Amino acid sequence: MHFPDDDNGQLLAEIAAAGIDLAQMHKIDFYILFEQKVDAVKFATAIAKDELSPATELVQCTDTGIWEVVTQVEMVPDHTLLGQTEQYLESIANGYNGYGDGWGLMDGDDA
């Protein structure tokens, strides 16, 4: 299988090489970062109401103090769809002074 030559393509290639079936539905974690807790809470509240990603978690990095909202979306990890989802979440996060920090798929999280 061929993957585009970018960060998402590289990550998908690594996931496929690990033996994970990319044609199946998986729970993908998208990471959105915030400097201020109040902004992170507002974003988490807003995105939790979105049908795309009702599962969210708010955590603070103990090293940096940065607030992270982990938004879980169940989807087939397709390169184009991943990019579109990242852009969609970032477009909402930008309104709360947040920015995207990528995505991840944990082995064994398939639906």
N, C-alpha and C positions, 0 to 999 in steps of 0.2 A: 504494500500500500504506500502511495506517495503522499507526503505532507508538504504544505507550503513552507518556504524558508523564512520563518519568523518565529517569535517566541512561542506562540500557540502551536504552530506546526511542530516545533521541536518537542514541546511537552507532550503533544499527542503521539509523536513517534516513540518517545520514551515509555509512555503508558502502554502503547500497543506492543512494544518489545517486551514488556513485563508480562504479557499474556492476557491483558484485559481486553475483552470484546467491546470494541468501540461502536458496534452496531446495536448494542443493547442500551436500555435506559439506565442512567446512573444518577446518583445524587452528586451534583457538582457544587463545591463551595466557592463562592465569589467573595473576595476580601476588599472591603472599603475602609479607608483610613480617615481619621479625624483628629485634629489637634485638640478640640474641646469636647468634653463629654456631652454638654448640652446639644451640640450639633449632631453627635452620634446617636443620641437618644431620639432626637426629632426624625432623623433619617430612618432609624430602626422602626419607629412607630409608623412612619409613612409606608415603608416598603413591606412591612408585615401585613398591611391591608391590600397589597397588590396580589392578584391571583397567581402571578408568575412565581413569586417567592415568599410564601407565607412563613417559612421557617427562618428565623434570624437569631443571632446570638451576639451580645455585646460583651467584649472583653478589653482589658487594658494591658498593654505590653509592660511588663515589669521593668524592662531595661530602658525603654524610651519614654514611657508615659503616654504614648500614642494610643488612641482609642480605635478599636477595630470592630466593625460590624461584619460578621460572617453571615452571608445570605445563601441559603441552600436552594438550588433549583434542580428539579428532576427533569432530565433531558438526555437525548442521545448526544454524546460529545462530538458534534460535527464542527469543523474548523469555522465555517461561516457563521453558524448559529452561536458558537461561543463568542466570537467577536461582536456579533449583534447584541448579545445579552450583556457583555461587558459595557458596550457603549450605552445601552439603555440604563443600566444601573448607575453608571457614572453620570449620565445626564441628570438623573434625580439627585445623586449625591452632591453634584456641583452646587445645587441650590442650598445645600446645608454645609458648604465649605469642606466637602469630602472629596476624595479621589480614589480611584481604583488601584488595587495592588495585586491584580492577577486572580487566578483561580486554581483549584486543585481537585483531584479526584482520589479518594482513598480506596485502595484495593479492598474489595469485600463490601463496598457500599452500593453495589448494583442492586437494582430493585427486583 
